[in-house]
């Protein structure tokens, strides 16, 4: 059984130097492009932070209260690589939390995420909140910790009853969704997050399929077709 962490590692290994995630935020004018190797470095550092720095692993829960962003993607992939379950619900007790800079601590280990295009660290944070960028950068470039247990939870606190799905089920759903969206290995796809707000669509499905992502956030009508041409990507309807 595959997990998202394994599928992500396979996607990176196919061509580490190739752009894997290109991020547009038309609300701020940001464009950030990460190669597979660069994204994997952020994922590895964060996974090592979770395991070595926080002492977490399978059975632990990470609360991620962040908007879509390449840094949010890095953190989610790191959590699944290290075998944690991700929660987007405030009703689920968490062992670690990733929050926006102005948020109060909400878990024993709480990390503020700047969402700055150049991943600049934050200063002057309240007591009980650490800077994710500085904390992650202190850890190793390669993750060598335990792999995710395919049968352990990967998502918890899901809408409609607060259920959960396992790491294997998340990988299966992601591969099935990639097939529905006609995303195949080696594709370069442009995804409008406004039209596809679920991480299943904008992150795990293309990653599981082995595709390169161009993510477009807060994008005005009429821009997407031009952006697809510029980025040599296929727009996902």
N, C-alpha and C positions, 0 to 999 in steps of 0.2 A: 504494500500500500504506500502511495506517495503522500507527501505533505507539501504544503506551500513552501516551506524552507528548502526542501529537496528540489522542487521544481524551479524555484528561484536560482538556486546554485547551478542547476543544469543550464538555465537560460544564460547566466553570466558566463559560464565555462565555454559556451559555444563561440563567443567572440568578446572577450573582456574589454577590448578597446573601443568597441562599437557603441555609439550612443544608445542607451537603454531607456532613459526617462528624460524627456524634455518637458519642462513645466512653464506654462504661460499663466500669468494672472493679469487679466486686462483691467482689473481694478487698481493695480499698482504699477503696471507697465513692466513687471518682472518677466524675464525669460531666463531660465536656468537649464543647462543641459548637463546631464550626468552620464558618463560611460558606465558600462556594467561594472567595471572594476571600482569606480568611485562610489557608486551606489552600494556595492557589496562591502566597501570599506566602512561606510556609515552603518550599515546593517550589522557588521561584525563587531564594531566598537560598541554599539548599543547592546547587542546580545551579551557581550562580555561584561558590560556594566550591570546588566540585569542578573547574570549568573554569579560573577565574581564580586561585584560591588554590592549588590542587594541580597545575594544568597537565594535567588529565586529559581524556579524551574517548573516542570510539569505540575499542574495543580494550582499554581499561582495565577493571580488575576491582575491584568494591567488595565487600568482605566485610561482611555484616550479621549480627552475632551478637546479636540482640535479640529479646525476646518480642514478641508482638503488642501494638501500641499506636498511638495516632494519630501519635506522633513517628516510629515505625518506618515507618508508611505514608508520611509526608512524605518520609523519606529514600529509600525505595524509588522513589517516584514521581520524586524529583529525579534519582536515578541514571539512570532510564530516559529522563527528559527530556533529560539531558545526553549520552545515548548510551552510558552505561557498561553493562557486564554485572554482574549481581548474583550473588553466590555465598553460599550458606549452609553451605558445606562448609569445614572446617578444612584439607582436603587441597589446596585450590586457592590458589596464591600470589596475593596481592591487592596492589593499588596503594594502596588506602585501606581503612580498616576502621572500622566503627561498632560500639562495644562498650558493655557495661554498666560502671558507674563503677569497679568493683573489678578490672576486667580489665587485663592487661598489654598493652603495645603489640604489635600483630601485623601491621603494615604500615608502609611509610615514613611515611604520614600516618594516625594513629589518633585517632579522636574518641570520647570518652566521652559517652554520652547519658543524661541524668538520669532520663527518664521521669516527671518531676515534672508534676503537673496544670497548673501555671502556667508550665512551661518555665523554671524557675529555673536559673541557671548553677551549675556545679560548681566547687568550689575544692579546692586541695590534691591535685591529681592527680599521679600518678607521672611521672617524666621520660619524654618521648616520647609522652605522651597529652595531647591538647588537649580543651577543652570544646566540644562541637558547638554549643550554643546561642549562646555568645559569638562563636564563629568565624563561624557562619552570619549572625548579626545584623549583622556588619560589612560584609556584601555587599548588592548592589542588590536592590530589591524586584521587579524584572522581569528575566526571563531573556531575553537576546538573543543567546546563543551558538549554536553549530551545533546543528542538529536531529539526532536520532538517525538513523543509517543503518539503514533497514529490514532490510538483509541482514546487519548486524553482530550478534554475540551479545548477548542480553538476559539470559539465565540460563545459568550454567555450573556444572559440578560436580554435575549432576543425579543423583539416586539411580539405581542399577541400571546403572552403567557410566560415570558421570561425563560424560555427554553435555552438549549445549548446544542451545538454541533461539534463533532470531533475534528481533529486535524485531517484525518482521512476524508471525512465528509466534506470539509471545506475544499480540499483539493479536487474531489469528484465534482462538486458543484461548480467550481471554477472552470474545470475542463469542459463540462457540459455547457456552461454559459458561453465560453469561447466558441464552441461549435455553433451555438445559436446565432452568435454575432458574426460568424464566418471569419474568425481570427485564427490564422494558422502560423506555424513555426516560421520565423524569418520575416513575417509581415511587419510593416511599420504603420501603425494605426493612430489616427487623430480621434480623441474622445472628448466631447463636450461634456464637462462635468454637470452642467445645468440640465442636460438631457439624460445623463447617466450618473445620478448622485451616489449610487451604492458603491462602496469599495469593491464589491464583487465584480462590477462592470469596469470601473476605471483603474483597478489595480490587479486583483488576483486573477481574473480571467485572462487578460493579455499576458501577464507574467507566467501563468501556468502553461499557456500555449507556446511560449517561447518567442513572443513578439516584442518589438520595440514600441514604446509608448510616447505619444505627444499628447499631453494633457492640457486642456484649455478651460480656464476657470473665469467666471464673470465676464463672459465673452458676448459682445453685442451681435445681433443678427447681421449676416452679410459678410462677416470676417472669416468664417470657418472654411469656406471653399478656397479662398485665397491662401489661407494658412496651410491647408492641405497641400496645395501646389508648391508653396514655398518649402515646406518640410518634406516633400516627396512622400507623403503619407496618404493613406486611404481613410476618409472620414467615415466613422461608424454612425449610421443613421439612428 
